[in-house]
Amino acid sequence: MTITAFIIAIQWITLFFLAYTSIVLVRNLFSFSIVGASDSDQNKGNVKVSLLIPARNEESVIERCVKSCINQDYDNLEIIILNDQSEDRTGDLLYELQATTKKLHVLEGAGPREGWLGKPWACQRLADKATGEILMFIDADVWLEPDAVRSVVHSFKETQSDAITVWPQQHLGSQKERIVLPLVYFTLMTMLPAIYVRRDPKWMPSFIRPYFRTAFAAACGQCLAFTRSAYNSIGGHACVREEIVEDVELAKALKRNGRTISMHLGIHKIHCRMYTRDEDILEGFRKNFFAGFGRNVLFFLAAALLHMIVFILPYLLVIIGLIIGELFVVLLSFFAIVLIHLQRVLVDKRNKWNPWYGLLHIRGVLWFQRLGLTVLADHFTRRTVLWKGRPIQGK
């Protein structure tokens, strides 16, 4: 096989992969629904909801988050926040807010119990104090529209699911945010058919489905709600006490136990700005990027190689094809690039981002490749990674 033939073969593999992800994306545009429309007659709420928020060093965002919770138009609601040994003004702000409403209860954390990571332990403590029939966990950098809780309750009724997870509408400020964060949603919407998070694929033989059930598990810990019975049936956060990517592992635990989880977008309902500083973006993804691949080096390297072939190589091959005078190589590469950017435009429009951000896509791909080298170095050198002043040493 000549080098040109090999290059063309690689390009066809790339186009086949992009055709698959295009099909997944189009399907998700219809089935990955926005969290349920809120019924106007649900204001009083016959189901009690506990809004549960772990908070550590969140002084810059906690007031916006809590006020949005207090302003919910769902009456049957309690709000419980755990101040997890914050070293800034988070605790002071929480007690000031607690004095304004009876709905808000502030707990003081004493650090994670031995054998637990900080967030799972904080969430377990919150769940133990909650009295609601629905336990709705949100992060401190999330803020809610007034009808957000009603919308989540409506989604439980509409889907008859045991758990609901919502991917918030991400707000992007700095250029680094626009480069990096959309790739998370891009990967989600082009790789994972959202409908299979809730149910098994009908095309898959029934005797095989149980073995692949958790392969389609997904969740976003920024907004994750359970019925009390479903949460208790999996053992609560105790079943993920050492997991860094605890949200996905909770989804897997639900599916293993025959429970259902439904996944939605939070457009115009639930909002988040994950990071405001460039260094936080790096450290935030650094702590869980490798863990998201189960710390499997071969799987991680294979995914990185596929990433390079599909999203980086076409740009190089356009130049190489022009240099060696192979017009077919140029055309195949150009078609791949067009498909990538068409996908990105659709993802950006669905998530209410400026479609021009898609021009930064290749920079985001290169950023994650560099991150991959960083986390592999962390793994092989056993370097301790810190998050909010605590070491991350989970599974």
Stockholm file with secondary structure:
# STOCKHOLM 1.0

chainA/1-395         MTITAFIIAIQWITLFFLAYTSIVLVRNLFSFSIVGASDSDQNKGNVKVSLLIPARNEESVIERCVKSCINQDYDNLEIIILNDQSEDRTGDLLYELQATTKKLHVLEGAGPREGWLGKPWACQRLADKATGEILMFIDADVWLEPDAVRSVVHSFKETQSDAITVWPQQHLGSQKERIVLPLVYFTLMTMLPAIYVRRDPKWMPSFIRPYFRTAFAAACGQCLAFTRSAYNSIGGHACVREEIVEDVELAKALKRNGRTISMHLGIHKIHCRMYTRDEDILEGFRKNFFAGFGRNVLFFLAAALLHMIVFILPYLLVIIGLIIGELFVVLLSFFAIVLIHLQRVLVDKRNKWNPWYGLLHIRGVLWFQRLGLTVLADHFTRRTVLWKGRPIQGK
#=GR chainA/1-395 SS CCHHHHHHHHHHHHHHHHHHHHHHHHHHHHHSCBSCCCCGGGSSCSSCEEEEEEESSCTTTHHHHHHHHHTCSCSSEEEEEEECSCSSSHHHHHHHHHTTCSSEEEEECCCCCTTCCHHHHHHHHHHHHCCCSEEEEECTTEEECTTHHHHHHHHHHHHTCSEEEEEEEECCCSHHHHHHTHHHHHHHHHHSCTHHHHSCCTTSCTTTHHHHGGGGCCCCTTEEEEEHHHHHHTTGGGGGTTCSSHHHHHHHHHHHTTCCEEEEEEEEEEEECCCSSHHHHHHHHHTTTTGGGTTCHHHHHHHHHHHHHHHTHHHHHHHHHHHHTCHHHHHHHHHHHHHHHHHHHHHHHHTTCCGGGGGGHHHHHHHHHHHHHHHHHHHHHTCCEEETTEEECCC
#=GC SS_cons         CCHHHHHHHHHHHHHHHHHHHHHHHHHHHHHSCBSCCCCGGGSSCSSCEEEEEEESSCTTTHHHHHHHHHTCSCSSEEEEEEECSCSSSHHHHHHHHHTTCSSEEEEECCCCCTTCCHHHHHHHHHHHHCCCSEEEEECTTEEECTTHHHHHHHHHHHHTCSEEEEEEEECCCSHHHHHHTHHHHHHHHHHSCTHHHHSCCTTSCTTTHHHHGGGGCCCCTTEEEEEHHHHHHTTGGGGGTTCSSHHHHHHHHHHHTTCCEEEEEEEEEEEECCCSSHHHHHHHHHTTTTGGGTTCHHHHHHHHHHHHHHHTHHHHHHHHHHHHTCHHHHHHHHHHHHHHHHHHHHHHHHTTCCGGGGGGHHHHHHHHHHHHHHHHHHHHHTCCEEETTEEECCC
//
